[in-house]
């Protein structure tokens, strides 16, 4: 009759315990359990996608991307700042300045999001106009010459005109990105 216990004998005749799971498997399940308890322990309330929503900015990811306290990411509509976090590109000129500018205005503060037709981009980020203390972050980045006006995507024509005017002002005064350009200004 076979011994139903999980023990067996080795060559010396001593009993040894059979492992049902290897150490790596147990470590894996331990990590999964740890991360799962942390995930469910944190309150995660998603931002309702309505214009005028007040949200807290946890940190600035890049000049044109914010991380909210609830884990959502916000991409500024109509703004394209130089890259600082791209995995395959070096930091672009004025990228750090754009990030610092955005950080100084909104990081650790409550801001108001205004939405347009498109609510999210291809990466799942909220697309928004961001206001902090009556300052319009999207437009101020462009006016300071720290961002290009991005007008090829579908959003308000009124905002596109506003952003183009801010870019023209930055270009005529050779601010930020426009200080690097040597061609004559029309």
Secondary structure, DSSP 4 states (H G I P E B T S, - for coil): ----SSEEE-TTS-EEEPPSS-HHHHHHHHHHHHHHHHHHHS---PPP--TTEEEEEEEEEETTEEEETTS-EEEETTEEEPPSS-SSSPPPTTHHHHHHHHHHHHTTSEEEEE--S--B-TTSPEEEEEEETTEEHHHHHHHTTSEEE--SSSS-HHHHHHHHHHHHHHHHTT-GGGGS--SPP-
